[in-house]
Amino acid sequence: MKKIIFILALFFSVSVIAQDDNKYEFSINADFVSSYIWRGMYCAGTSIQPAMDFTVGGFSIGAWGSIGIADFYKEVDLFASYSIGNFTVGLQNYWVVWEGDYNYFDFSEDTYHQLEANLLYSFDFFPLTFGWNTLIAGPDHYFDNEKKTRAFSTYIDATYSFSVKEVELEFNLGISPWKSNVFYTNDLENGKYKDFAFVNVALTASKNIKINDNYSLGIFGQFSVNPAKEDAFLVFGVRF
């Protein structure tokens, strides 16, 4: 885990040096959500989720966070990605705190930090995107006959995008292909870990409301179910 910051910094440096395109973009926004649902898992209640990213050519680096309003939850994620053609590869460092005792600069194996590798492919001829996400470092383990085993927890999803009049819609289907230590599949209270499981079936609708010539307010809603946990969620959000 001590290598996480070094890997992200190296990935950033090499990619920027390799760019011949001088077009730079920087964006910053924030979402207000009625509850924070991640891959079919309830993380927190009402939350503020700021984000910022810097893009040059096919390379992006940025940060995303979530702060719980109704209950204590704190998340700060760093990410770096590179797109070439229809493929996007990336790394994401999750830092999630469920309690008040934390240290961001603790990179030991049992730290709050987790590093995930991401692969994304989008079709040209059809509005369908496939994603593969696997945790490769951090406290991602399960115990099999008292033997500590790295889980390489993985989330695979497919997203189909379409629109109805002025409303943008996305249908998402997510699975966990093998035994996982991520909360959207396991049962911590009973010490059980599921193998293959459907963990997220979601429909998201979003629309931009024009405020003036220079600014639009985004609103969105999502209905999702987690078959593995027999749970369901309805979320409303506003993007500033």
C-alpha positions in Angstrom: 0.0 0.0 0.0 2.9 2.3 0.4 3.3 2.2 -3.3 -0.1 3.6 -4.1 0.8 7.3 -4.2 4.0 6.5 -6.1 2.1 4.5 -8.7 -0.5 7.2 -9.3 2.1 9.9 -9.5 4.2 7.8 -11.9 1.2 7.1 -14.1 0.4 10.8 -14.2 3.9 11.9 -15.1 4.4 9.3 -17.9 1.1 10.0 -19.5 1.4 13.8 -19.5 4.9 13.6 -21.0 3.6 11.3 -23.7 0.9 13.7 -24.8 1.3 15.8 -28.0 -2.2 17.4 -27.7 -2.1 20.8 -25.8 -5.8 20.8 -25.1 -6.3 20.8 -21.3 -9.6 20.6 -19.4 -10.4 21.1 -15.8 -13.8 20.5 -14.2 -15.2 20.7 -10.7 -18.7 19.8 -9.5 -20.7 18.4 -6.6 -23.6 16.1 -6.1 -26.2 16.2 -3.4 -27.8 12.8 -3.0 -30.6 11.5 -0.7 -28.4 8.4 0.0 -25.1 7.1 -1.2 -25.5 3.8 -3.0 -22.3 2.2 -4.6 -22.6 -0.9 -6.8 -25.8 -2.0 -5.1 -24.5 -1.4 -1.6 -25.7 1.2 0.9 -22.8 3.3 2.1 -24.4 6.3 3.8 -27.5 8.4 4.1 -27.8 12.0 2.7 -24.4 13.0 1.4 -22.4 15.7 -0.4 -20.1 14.3 -3.1 -17.6 16.8 -4.6 -15.4 15.9 -7.6 -12.6 17.5 -9.6 -10.6 16.2 -12.5 -7.9 17.4 -15.0 -7.8 16.0 -18.5 -5.2 16.3 -21.2 -5.6 14.3 -24.4 -6.7 10.8 -23.4 -5.3 11.1 -19.8 -7.4 12.1 -16.8 -6.4 12.4 -13.1 -8.7 13.6 -10.3 -10.3 13.2 -7.0 -13.8 12.3 -5.8 -15.2 12.3 -2.3 -18.3 11.7 -0.2 -19.3 13.2 3.2 -22.3 11.9 5.1 -24.7 14.5 6.5 -27.0 12.3 8.5 -24.4 9.7 9.6 -20.6 9.5 9.8 -19.1 8.5 6.5 -16.0 9.9 4.9 -14.5 8.9 1.5 -11.7 10.4 -0.5 -10.7 8.7 -3.8 -7.9 9.4 -6.2 -8.0 8.1 -9.7 -5.9 8.1 -12.9 -7.0 6.8 -16.3 -5.9 6.7 -19.9 -8.2 6.3 -23.0 -7.1 5.0 -26.3 -9.7 4.2 -28.9 -12.7 2.5 -27.2 -10.6 1.3 -24.3 -10.0 3.1 -21.0 -7.6 1.7 -18.3 -7.2 3.2 -14.9 -6.3 3.0 -11.2 -8.4 4.1 -8.3 -7.3 4.5 -4.7 -10.3 4.3 -2.3 -10.0 5.7 1.2 -13.1 5.0 3.2 -13.6 5.8 6.9 -16.6 4.4 8.7 -15.5 5.5 12.2 -13.7 8.6 13.6 -10.3 7.0 14.2 -8.3 7.3 10.9 -5.0 8.2 9.5 -4.8 9.1 5.7 -1.1 8.5 5.6 -1.3 5.0 7.0 -0.5 2.6 4.0 -0.1 -0.6 6.0 -1.9 -3.8 4.7 -4.8 -3.3 7.1 -5.2 0.4 6.2 -8.4 2.1 5.0 -6.8 2.4 1.6 -7.6 0.0 -1.2 -6.3 0.1 -4.8 -8.4 -1.0 -7.7 -7.5 -1.6 -11.4 -10.2 -0.6 -13.9 -10.8 -1.5 -17.6 -13.6 0.0 -19.7 -14.7 -0.7 -23.2 -17.4 1.2 -25.2 -18.9 0.1 -28.5 -19.0 2.5 -31.5 -22.1 1.1 -33.1 -24.2 0.4 -30.0 -24.6 2.5 -26.7 -23.2 -0.3 -24.5 -20.3 -0.1 -22.2 -18.5 -2.9 -20.3 -16.5 -2.4 -17.2 -14.1 -4.7 -15.2 -12.9 -3.6 -11.8 -10.6 -5.6 -9.5 -9.1 -4.7 -6.1 -5.4 -5.4 -6.2 -4.1 -4.0 -2.9 -5.3 -3.2 0.5 -7.4 -5.1 3.2 -9.3 -7.2 0.6 -9.1 -10.7 2.2 -11.4 -13.5 3.4 -10.7 -16.5 5.7 -11.1 -20.0 4.3 -10.6 -22.6 7.1 -8.9 -19.9 9.1 -6.5 -19.2 6.2 -6.2 -15.6 5.2 -6.7 -15.4 1.4 -6.6 -12.4 -0.9 -10.0 -12.0 -2.5 -9.2 -9.9 -5.6 -12.8 -8.7 -5.2 -14.2 -7.9 -8.7 -17.1 -6.0 -10.0 -18.1 -6.5 -13.7 -20.9 -4.4 -15.2 -22.7 -3.5 -18.4 -24.3 -0.2 -19.0 -26.8 0.5 -21.8 -27.6 4.2 -22.5 -30.6 5.7 -24.2 -32.9 8.7 -24.0 -36.6 9.4 -24.0 -37.3 13.0 -25.1 -35.1 15.2 -23.0 -34.4 12.5 -20.3 -31.1 10.5 -20.4 -31.5 7.0 -19.2 -29.0 4.3 -18.2 -29.7 0.7 -17.4 -26.9 -1.0 -15.4 -26.3 -4.7 -14.6 -23.5 -5.6 -12.2 -22.1 -8.9 -11.0 -19.5 -10.2 -8.6 -17.9 -13.2 -10.5 -16.3 -15.0 -7.5 -15.9 -15.0 -3.7 -15.5 -11.4 -2.6 -14.8 -9.4 0.5 -16.6 -6.3 -0.6 -19.7 -5.4 1.4 -22.1 -5.6 -1.6 -21.8 -9.4 -1.6 -20.7 -10.7 1.8 -22.5 -11.3 5.1 -20.1 -10.0 7.8 -22.4 -10.9 10.7 -22.5 -14.6 9.8 -19.0 -14.8 8.3 -20.3 -15.9 4.9 -18.9 -14.9 1.5 -20.9 -15.4 -1.7 -19.4 -16.7 -4.9 -21.0 -15.6 -8.2 -23.8 -13.1 -7.5 -25.9 -10.4 -9.2 -25.3 -7.4 -7.0 -26.7 -4.4 -8.9 -29.6 -3.9 -11.3 -30.3 -0.2 -11.7 -32.1 2.3 -13.9 -30.9 5.9 -13.7 -32.7 8.9 -15.2 -31.1 12.3 -15.5 -32.0 15.7 -17.0 -30.4 19.2 -17.2 -32.6 22.1 -16.2 -31.5 25.4 -17.8 -31.1 28.2 -15.3 -29.5 30.7 -17.7 -27.4 30.8 -20.8 -24.3 29.8 -18.9 -25.5 27.4 -16.3 -27.7 24.3 -16.1 -28.7 22.3 -13.0 -28.6 18.6 -13.3 -31.1 16.4 -11.5 -31.2 12.6 -11.4 -33.0 9.6 -9.9 -32.1 6.0 -9.6 -34.0 2.8 -8.7 -31.7 -0.1 -8.0 -31.9 -3.6 -6.4 -29.2 -5.9 -5.0 -30.4 -9.5 -5.6 -27.5 -10.9 -3.6 -28.6 -9.0 -0.5 -32.3 -8.8 -1.3 -32.2 -5.1 -0.9 -33.6 -2.1 -2.9 -32.9 1.6 -3.1 -34.5 4.7 -4.6 -32.2 7.7 -4.8 -32.7 11.4 -5.8 -29.7 13.7 -6.6 -28.8 17.2 -7.7 -25.6 18.1 -9.5 -24.3 21.6 -9.1 
